[in-house]
Amino acid sequence: MPLLVVLGLGAAACGNGDGEATEIDRATPTTAPADTTTTTEDGGDEAVAPEEEGSVHPTEAPERPGSAADAARRIEEAERIVRDPGTAELPLARAAQALQVAYRAVADNPDWDVEVRAALPGDLHRSLERNVHASRELHQLVRPREELPAWRIVEPDPADELLDHYRAAEAEFGVGWEFLAAIHLVETRMGRIRGTSIAGAQGPMQFLPSTWEAYGEGDINDTGDAIRAAARYLRANGAPADMDNALYRYNPTERYVNAVHAYAAEMRDEPRTFRGYYHWQVYYTTVHGTTLLPVGYAADQTRPVTPDDVPVARA
């Protein structure tokens, strides 16, 4: 599948132990959903409305941790907020976005690993390992770009609606809902990225038209139809018994398989983390650094990236 990956600080995630959305460099896939370059609508300039009070959609990235101790503190604080069923939507979104950036900071600084782990309580060690591992795996697939993408970044469908789609597809095809959510996170940050990839992949689960013809029903750009087609495709390639093969056929690189497994395992063991991954934003890796593409970004053609497009000290 051609991949329009959103490496989450994440993914995801597009969660997701990482935090960027950018096209992944990889071998030509034998199937369909995953590689990406999106279309949008405004001559390449960002069209971003001012962030409203109470908005869950940031126009700037959260502050990035400056040390291992700072990262550990932010991760513990944010994980507790995300996992608390009583957390309201706005603080949940803010915590999830901070967590995305904090995990990415750790992924970018391997020399922090021992100190961060030691500073976190034991019940968060597995989450740290999974998110950082996923981020590092996906980042290895990314080549920094010299241009900002021709994408449109939109508000995703409501989280409850997405869960309904994942669970309906699981019931029909036997593919765990958490794998469908993890793929959705990595591919398009749960539907935030709109456009057609360089390889021609389309829709929220990134299908090539030829693969869609074989496995899809309905509209390639419809969230429910795309999730159902992804489940059908995975089932045809060995899921749920052989998820490694199914995921590899979706995107033929072991790093992708490892990242999806890591995010899916988090959501399986701690379902509340899905709510956190749902709020992960789209970050884009450029030759000048990583920049947030907020909801409202719209460009119908690429344009050269400049240092001004990449704020200092951001994710």
The 8 nearest C-alpha neighbors of each residue, nearest first, counted from 0:
[[31, 32, 1, 33, 250, 249, 30, 28],
 [34, 33, 2, 0, 32, 200, 31, 198],
 [34, 33, 3, 1, 35, 4, 186, 0],
 [35, 2, 4, 34, 22, 186, 33, 21],
 [3, 5, 186, 2, 20, 21, 185, 22],
 [20, 6, 4, 19, 13, 185, 10, 21],
 [5, 7, 19, 18, 17, 20, 10, 13],
 [18, 9, 17, 6, 8, 12, 10, 13],
 [17, 18, 9, 7, 99, 103, 100, 16],
 [15, 7, 17, 8, 16, 14, 99, 12],
 [11, 13, 12, 14, 7, 15, 184, 185],
 [10, 13, 12, 184, 14, 185, 15, 188],
 [10, 11, 13, 14, 7, 15, 9, 184],
 [10, 11, 12, 184, 185, 188, 14, 7],
 [15, 12, 10, 11, 9, 276, 13, 7],
 [14, 9, 16, 12, 10, 11, 7, 17],
 [9, 130, 17, 15, 134, 131, 8, 102],
 [8, 7, 9, 18, 16, 134, 103, 6],
 [7, 8, 17, 19, 6, 9, 282, 12],
 [282, 20, 18, 6, 283, 5, 7, 281],
 [5, 19, 21, 283, 282, 6, 4, 281],
 [22, 20, 4, 283, 5, 3, 19, 23],
 [21, 23, 3, 35, 4, 34, 2, 24],
 [24, 22, 141, 140, 4, 2, 25, 21],
 [23, 25, 140, 141, 22, 142, 26, 34],
 [26, 24, 23, 27, 140, 252, 251, 28],
 [25, 27, 28, 251, 24, 252, 250, 29],
 [26, 28, 25, 29, 1, 251, 0, 198],
 [29, 27, 30, 0, 251, 26, 250, 1],
 [28, 30, 27, 248, 31, 0, 251, 249],
 [31, 29, 0, 28, 210, 249, 248, 32],
 [0, 30, 32, 207, 206, 210, 1, 33],
 [0, 206, 205, 33, 31, 1, 204, 207],
 [2, 1, 32, 34, 0, 205, 3, 186],
 [2, 1, 35, 33, 3, 196, 22, 23],
 [196, 3, 36, 34, 2, 22, 197, 37],
 [35, 37, 196, 197, 195, 3, 148, 194],
 [194, 38, 36, 150, 195, 149, 196, 193],
 [37, 39, 194, 150, 149, 299, 195, 151],
 [40, 38, 299, 298, 151, 150, 297, 149],
 [39, 41, 299, 298, 297, 42, 151, 38],
 [40, 42, 298, 299, 43, 297, 44, 39],
 [41, 43, 298, 299, 44, 300, 40, 301],
 [42, 44, 298, 300, 41, 301, 302, 299],
 [45, 43, 42, 298, 41, 46, 297, 296],
 [46, 44, 296, 297, 47, 43, 298, 295],
 [47, 45, 296, 295, 297, 44, 48, 41],
 [46, 48, 295, 296, 45, 49, 293, 294],
 [47, 49, 50, 46, 295, 58, 51, 294],
 [50, 48, 51, 47, 58, 57, 52, 46],
 [51, 49, 58, 48, 54, 57, 52, 56],
 [52, 50, 54, 53, 49, 48, 56, 55],
 [51, 53, 54, 50, 55, 49, 56, 89],
 [52, 54, 51, 55, 89, 50, 56, 90],
 [55, 53, 51, 56, 52, 50, 57, 89],
 [54, 56, 92, 89, 57, 53, 93, 278],
 [55, 57, 54, 294, 58, 293, 50, 280],
 [58, 56, 59, 55, 50, 293, 60, 54],
 [57, 59, 293, 50, 56, 60, 49, 47],
 [60, 58, 57, 61, 291, 293, 313, 310],
 [59, 61, 313, 291, 314, 62, 57, 58],
 [62, 60, 97, 63, 59, 100, 96, 313],
 [61, 63, 313, 60, 64, 312, 97, 314],
 [62, 64, 313, 100, 314, 61, 65, 101],
 [65, 63, 70, 69, 66, 101, 62, 104],
 [64, 66, 69, 63, 67, 70, 104, 68],
 [67, 65, 69, 68, 64, 70, 111, 71],
 [66, 68, 70, 111, 115, 69, 114, 71],
 [69, 67, 71, 70, 66, 72, 115, 118],
 [68, 70, 66, 72, 67, 71, 64, 73],
 [69, 71, 67, 64, 73, 68, 72, 101],
 [72, 70, 74, 115, 68, 73, 69, 119],
 [71, 73, 69, 75, 70, 74, 76, 68],
 [72, 74, 70, 76, 71, 75, 77, 69],
 [75, 73, 71, 77, 76, 72, 98, 78],
 [74, 76, 78, 72, 77, 73, 71, 79],
 [75, 77, 73, 79, 74, 78, 72, 80],
 [76, 78, 94, 80, 74, 79, 75, 98],
 [79, 77, 81, 75, 80, 76, 74, 82],
 [80, 78, 82, 77, 76, 81, 83, 75],
 [79, 81, 77, 83, 78, 82, 86, 91],
 [82, 80, 78, 79, 91, 83, 275, 77],
 [83, 81, 79, 271, 80, 78, 84, 272],
 [82, 84, 85, 80, 86, 81, 79, 271],
 [85, 83, 86, 82, 271, 81, 87, 80],
 [84, 86, 83, 87, 80, 82, 81, 88],
 [85, 87, 84, 83, 91, 80, 88, 90],
 [88, 86, 89, 90, 91, 85, 84, 92],
 [87, 89, 91, 90, 92, 86, 55, 93],
 [88, 90, 92, 91, 87, 55, 93, 53],
 [91, 89, 93, 92, 88, 87, 94, 86],
 [92, 90, 88, 94, 89, 93, 81, 86],
 [93, 91, 95, 89, 90, 278, 94, 55],
 [92, 94, 90, 96, 95, 91, 97, 89],
 [93, 95, 77, 97, 91, 96, 92, 90],
 [96, 94, 275, 98, 92, 97, 93, 278],
 [95, 97, 99, 93, 98, 94, 279, 92],
 [98, 96, 94, 100, 99, 95, 61, 101],
 [99, 97, 95, 101, 96, 100, 74, 77],
 [98, 100, 8, 9, 96, 97, 102, 101],
 [99, 101, 8, 103, 97, 98, 102, 314],
 [102, 100, 98, 104, 103, 99, 70, 64],
 [103, 101, 105, 16, 104, 99, 100, 8],
 [102, 104, 8, 17, 106, 100, 105, 101],
 [103, 105, 101, 107, 102, 106, 100, 108],
 [106, 104, 108, 102, 107, 103, 111, 101],
 [107, 105, 103, 131, 104, 108, 135, 102],
 [106, 108, 104, 105, 103, 109, 135, 102],
 [107, 109, 105, 110, 106, 111, 104, 112],
 [110, 108, 111, 112, 106, 107, 105, 113],
 [109, 111, 108, 112, 113, 114, 105, 67],
 [112, 110, 67, 109, 114, 108, 113, 115],
 [113, 111, 115, 109, 114, 110, 116, 105],
 [112, 114, 116, 115, 111, 117, 110, 109],
 [115, 113, 117, 116, 111, 112, 67, 118],
 [116, 114, 71, 118, 112, 67, 117, 113],
 [115, 117, 113, 119, 118, 114, 112, 124],
 [116, 118, 114, 115, 119, 113, 120, 112],
 [119, 117, 115, 116, 71, 114, 120, 68],
 [118, 120, 116, 117, 71, 115, 121, 123],
 [121, 119, 122, 123, 118, 124, 117, 75],
 [120, 122, 124, 123, 119, 125, 116, 117],
 [121, 123, 120, 124, 125, 126, 119, 127],
 [124, 122, 126, 121, 125, 120, 127, 119],
 [125, 123, 127, 121, 126, 122, 128, 116],
 [126, 124, 128, 127, 123, 129, 122, 121],
 [127, 125, 129, 123, 128, 124, 130, 265],
 [126, 128, 124, 125, 130, 129, 131, 123],
 [129, 127, 125, 131, 126, 130, 132, 124],
 [128, 130, 132, 261, 126, 127, 131, 133],
 [16, 131, 129, 133, 132, 127, 128, 15],
 [130, 132, 16, 134, 106, 128, 133, 129],
 [131, 133, 129, 135, 134, 130, 128, 136],
 [134, 132, 258, 136, 130, 131, 135, 16],
 [133, 135, 17, 16, 131, 137, 132, 136],
 [134, 136, 138, 132, 133, 137, 106, 131],
 [135, 137, 254, 133, 139, 134, 138, 132],
 [138, 136, 140, 139, 134, 135, 6, 133],
 [137, 139, 135, 141, 140, 136, 134, 6],
 [140, 138, 137, 136, 141, 135, 254, 142],
 [141, 139, 23, 138, 137, 24, 142, 25],
 [140, 142, 23, 138, 139, 24, 143, 22],
 [141, 143, 144, 24, 140, 23, 284, 22],
 [144, 142, 285, 286, 284, 141, 145, 288],
 [145, 143, 285, 146, 286, 142, 284, 147],
 [144, 146, 286, 304, 285, 303, 143, 147],
 [147, 145, 303, 304, 302, 144, 301, 148],
 [146, 148, 304, 302, 301, 303, 149, 145],
 [149, 147, 301, 150, 146, 36, 37, 300],
 [148, 150, 300, 38, 298, 301, 299, 37],
 [151, 149, 37, 38, 39, 148, 298, 194],
 [150, 152, 297, 39, 193, 296, 192, 38],
 [153, 151, 294, 192, 191, 296, 295, 193],
 [154, 152, 191, 294, 295, 155, 151, 192],
 [153, 155, 191, 294, 156, 152, 190, 56],
 [156, 154, 191, 190, 153, 157, 189, 158],
 [155, 157, 158, 160, 161, 154, 190, 189],
 [158, 156, 160, 159, 155, 161, 154, 162],
 [159, 157, 161, 160, 162, 156, 277, 274],
 [160, 158, 162, 161, 157, 163, 156, 164],
 [161, 159, 163, 157, 158, 162, 164, 156],
 [162, 160, 164, 158, 163, 159, 165, 157],
 [161, 163, 165, 159, 164, 160, 166, 158],
 [162, 164, 160, 166, 161, 165, 167, 159],
 [163, 165, 161, 167, 162, 166, 223, 168],
 [166, 164, 176, 162, 168, 167, 163, 169],
 [165, 167, 169, 163, 168, 176, 164, 162],
 [166, 168, 170, 164, 169, 165, 163, 171],
 [169, 167, 171, 227, 165, 166, 170, 172],
 [170, 168, 173, 174, 166, 172, 167, 175],
 [171, 169, 167, 168, 173, 172, 166, 174],
 [170, 172, 168, 169, 173, 167, 174, 230],
 [173, 171, 169, 174, 170, 168, 230, 231],
 [172, 174, 169, 170, 171, 175, 239, 234],
 [175, 173, 169, 239, 172, 230, 238, 176],
 [176, 174, 177, 169, 178, 173, 179, 239],
 [175, 177, 165, 179, 166, 178, 169, 180],
 [176, 178, 263, 180, 175, 179, 266, 181],
 [179, 177, 181, 263, 180, 176, 175, 182],
 [178, 180, 176, 182, 177, 181, 183, 165],
 [179, 181, 177, 183, 178, 182, 184, 176],
 [182, 180, 184, 178, 183, 179, 263, 259],
 [183, 181, 185, 179, 184, 180, 186, 178],
 [182, 184, 189, 180, 186, 181, 185, 204],
 [11, 13, 185, 183, 188, 10, 189, 12],
 [186, 184, 13, 11, 10, 182, 5, 4],
 [185, 187, 4, 183, 3, 184, 182, 2],
 [186, 188, 192, 190, 189, 191, 203, 185],
 [187, 189, 184, 13, 11, 12, 10, 191],
 [190, 188, 184, 183, 187, 191, 155, 277],
 [189, 191, 203, 187, 155, 192, 188, 183],
 [190, 192, 153, 152, 155, 188, 154, 189],
 [193, 191, 152, 187, 190, 151, 153, 150],
 [194, 192, 151, 37, 150, 152, 191, 38],
 [37, 193, 195, 38, 150, 36, 201, 196],
 [196, 194, 37, 201, 200, 36, 199, 38],
 [35, 195, 197, 36, 199, 200, 198, 37],
 [196, 198, 36, 199, 35, 195, 34, 200],
 [197, 199, 196, 200, 1, 34, 35, 207],
 [200, 198, 196, 197, 195, 207, 201, 208],
 [201, 199, 207, 206, 196, 205, 195, 1],
 [202, 200, 205, 195, 206, 207, 199, 194],
 [201, 203, 220, 205, 204, 219, 206, 193],
 [202, 204, 190, 205, 187, 222, 220, 225],
 [203, 205, 202, 32, 183, 225, 206, 186],
 [32, 206, 204, 201, 33, 200, 202, 203],
 [32, 207, 205, 31, 200, 201, 211, 204],
 [206, 208, 200, 31, 210, 209, 199, 32],
 [207, 209, 211, 210, 212, 206, 200, 199],
 [210, 208, 212, 211, 207, 213, 31, 206],
 [211, 209, 213, 31, 207, 212, 208, 30],
 [210, 212, 215, 208, 214, 213, 209, 206],
 [211, 213, 209, 210, 215, 214, 208, 216],
 [212, 214, 210, 211, 215, 209, 208, 216],
 [215, 213, 211, 228, 212, 210, 232, 231],
 [214, 216, 211, 228, 212, 213, 217, 225],
 [215, 217, 224, 218, 214, 228, 211, 219],
 [216, 218, 224, 219, 215, 221, 225, 220],
 [217, 219, 221, 220, 224, 216, 225, 215],
 [218, 220, 202, 221, 225, 217, 224, 201],
 [221, 219, 202, 218, 222, 203, 225, 201],
 [222, 220, 218, 224, 219, 223, 225, 202],
 [223, 221, 225, 224, 226, 203, 220, 190],
 [224, 222, 226, 225, 164, 221, 227, 161],
 [223, 225, 227, 221, 222, 226, 217, 228],
 [226, 224, 228, 222, 227, 223, 219, 204],
 [227, 225, 229, 223, 228, 224, 222, 230],
 [226, 228, 230, 224, 168, 225, 229, 223],
 [229, 227, 215, 231, 225, 230, 226, 214],
 [230, 228, 232, 226, 227, 231, 233, 225],
 [229, 231, 233, 227, 228, 232, 174, 234],
 [232, 230, 228, 234, 229, 233, 235, 227],
 [233, 231, 229, 235, 230, 234, 228, 214],
 [232, 234, 245, 230, 236, 238, 235, 231],
 [233, 235, 238, 231, 236, 237, 232, 230],
 [236, 234, 232, 233, 237, 231, 238, 245],
 [237, 235, 245, 233, 234, 238, 232, 244],
 [236, 238, 241, 234, 245, 235, 240, 239],
 [239, 237, 234, 242, 240, 241, 233, 245],
 [238, 240, 174, 242, 241, 237, 173, 234],
 [241, 239, 238, 237, 242, 234, 243, 174],
 [242, 240, 237, 238, 243, 239, 244, 245],
 [241, 243, 245, 238, 244, 239, 246, 240],
 [244, 242, 246, 241, 245, 247, 256, 238],
 [243, 245, 247, 242, 246, 241, 248, 237],
 [246, 244, 236, 242, 233, 248, 237, 247],
 [245, 247, 249, 248, 243, 244, 256, 242],
 [248, 246, 251, 244, 250, 249, 245, 256],
 [247, 249, 245, 246, 250, 251, 244, 30],
 [250, 248, 246, 0, 247, 245, 32, 30],
 [249, 251, 0, 247, 248, 252, 246, 33],
 [252, 250, 247, 248, 28, 249, 253, 26],
 [253, 251, 254, 255, 250, 247, 256, 25],
 [252, 254, 256, 255, 257, 247, 251, 250],
 [255, 253, 136, 257, 252, 256, 258, 137],
 [254, 256, 258, 253, 257, 252, 259, 137],
 [255, 257, 253, 259, 254, 258, 246, 247],
 [258, 256, 254, 260, 255, 259, 253, 261],
 [259, 257, 133, 261, 255, 260, 256, 254],
 [258, 260, 262, 256, 261, 181, 257, 263],
 [261, 259, 263, 257, 258, 262, 264, 256],
 [260, 262, 258, 129, 264, 259, 263, 133],
 [261, 263, 265, 259, 264, 260, 181, 15],
 [262, 264, 177, 178, 260, 266, 265, 181],
 [265, 263, 267, 261, 262, 266, 260, 268],
 [266, 264, 262, 268, 263, 267, 269, 261],
 [265, 267, 270, 269, 263, 264, 268, 272],
 [266, 268, 264, 265, 270, 269, 263, 177],
 [269, 267, 265, 266, 264, 270, 263, 272],
 [268, 270, 266, 271, 267, 265, 272, 82],
 [271, 269, 266, 272, 267, 273, 268, 265],
 [270, 272, 273, 82, 269, 274, 266, 81],
 [273, 271, 275, 274, 270, 266, 269, 276],
 [272, 274, 276, 271, 275, 266, 270, 277],
 [275, 273, 277, 272, 276, 271, 278, 158],
 [274, 276, 95, 272, 277, 273, 278, 81],
 [275, 277, 14, 273, 279, 278, 274, 12],
 [276, 278, 274, 275, 279, 273, 158, 189],
 [279, 277, 276, 92, 275, 95, 280, 96],
 [280, 278, 12, 276, 14, 96, 277, 11],
 [279, 281, 278, 282, 18, 188, 96, 12],
 [282, 280, 20, 292, 19, 291, 5, 18],
 [19, 283, 281, 291, 20, 18, 290, 292],
 [282, 284, 19, 20, 290, 21, 289, 291],
 [285, 283, 289, 143, 288, 19, 21, 144],
 [286, 284, 144, 143, 288, 287, 289, 145],
 [285, 287, 143, 288, 144, 145, 284, 304],
 [286, 288, 285, 306, 309, 289, 305, 304],
 [289, 287, 285, 286, 284, 309, 290, 143],
 [288, 290, 284, 283, 285, 314, 309, 282],
 [289, 291, 309, 283, 282, 292, 314, 284],
 [290, 292, 282, 293, 281, 60, 283, 59],
 [291, 293, 281, 282, 296, 290, 283, 294],
 [294, 292, 58, 296, 291, 295, 152, 57],
 [293, 295, 152, 153, 296, 154, 56, 292],
 [294, 296, 47, 152, 46, 293, 297, 153],
 [297, 295, 45, 46, 152, 294, 293, 151],
 [296, 298, 151, 39, 40, 41, 45, 46],
 [299, 297, 43, 39, 41, 40, 149, 42],
 [298, 300, 39, 40, 149, 38, 42, 41],
 [301, 299, 149, 43, 298, 42, 302, 38],
 [300, 302, 149, 148, 147, 43, 146, 298],
 [301, 303, 146, 147, 43, 304, 300, 148],
 [304, 302, 146, 145, 147, 305, 301, 144],
 [303, 305, 146, 147, 145, 302, 308, 306],
 [304, 306, 307, 308, 303, 287, 309, 146],
 [307, 305, 308, 309, 287, 304, 310, 288],
 [306, 308, 305, 309, 310, 304, 311, 287],
 [309, 307, 306, 305, 310, 304, 290, 287],
 [308, 310, 290, 306, 307, 288, 289, 311],
 [311, 309, 313, 308, 312, 307, 290, 306],
 [310, 312, 313, 309, 288, 314, 307, 306],
 [313, 311, 310, 63, 314, 62, 309, 65],
 [314, 312, 311, 310, 60, 63, 62, 290],
 [313, 289, 100, 63, 60, 290, 312, 291]]
